[in-house]
Amino acid sequence: MLFQSVYVCKTQSDIILLVEDQPLPVVFYKSFLELDGANMTSLLSFDSRSMTALLNDRHKSYFNADFPIFYKNKTLKSKGKYFYRSAIDSALRNNQIKAV
């Protein structure tokens, strides 16, 4: 239900509110088969506000070295072709400051 809620959010502000309203953020850190082995942190890496909330020090008790948050996810590029990118790579790519 939570994942469906993320997909129906109309704005990034709605997504951050949904992320911050969760009592236990661990659901965003674990990998799920229905997400093709990705985790929600990786999928939300396009939004720096979501990343700030999820990586806040108050959640450090949920971070586990045995199950890293950041790893390369398999992403479909075109028919039968995939590429691998981590959430950090996506966040850096999507949140670049444009030179003026």
N, C-alpha and C positions, 0 to 999 in steps of 0.2 A: 504494500500500500504506500509506504514511504517513497519508494522509487517511482511509482506512478505519479505521485504528487509532484516530484521534481520535474517530470516531463510536462505536466500541465501548468506549471508556473508560467505566467505571462511576462514577467520581468526578472532581471537579475536580483532586484531587491526582494522579490517574493522568494527566490531561492535562498538567499542569505537568511531571511527570517525563518524559513523551514529548517535550515541547517542549525541555526542557533537555538531553535525551540526544542531540539531533540535532547532528552534527559541524559542519554548515553551516546556519545559520538562514535562508539566502537563500530557501529553498523557501517559507517563510512570508510573504515580502515580495512575491513576484511574483504577478501576476494569472493566472488560469487560466480557460479557456473552460468547463471542466466545473464551475466554481464560479460560473457566470453572470457572469464578469468580476470577481468579488471576489477578495480575497487572504485567506490564512488569518489574517493579523493582524486583519483586519476581523471575521472570523468568530469569533475567539477574544477579542474585545474585552469579552466579558461577564465575563472573569476577570482581575482586576487582577494576580494573580501571573503569569499567562502574559504579560501586557503588560509587566510589569516585566522579565521574562527576555528578551523579544524586543526591547525598546527599550534594553537595557543598553548603556552606552558601549563595551563590548568588541566590540559588533557594528557600530559606526559605519562601518566600512570597507564594509559591505554596503549602506548607505543611499545612494541615488542621486537627485539632484534631478530627473533626467529621468523617473524612475519613482517617483512619490510613494507612500508607504505609506498615507497617509490621503487618501481621496477618497470622494465619496458613492457608495454602492452601491445598486443597484436591488433593492428587497426587495418580495416579494409581500405585499400587505395582505389582499386578498380576491379573489374571482374577477375577473380582468382589471384589478384596481386595484393600483398600486404606489406606494411612497413611497421617497424617497432619504434615506439617513442615512450619515454617515461613522463610522468606527470610534471616533473621539474622541467623537462624539455618543452612540454606544452605550455606550461605557465610562463616560461621565459619568452617563448615565441608569441604567445597571445597577449602578453602584458608589456611589450616593449614600448619604451617611451620614444615617440617619434621626434627625430631631430628637426629643429625649426630652421 
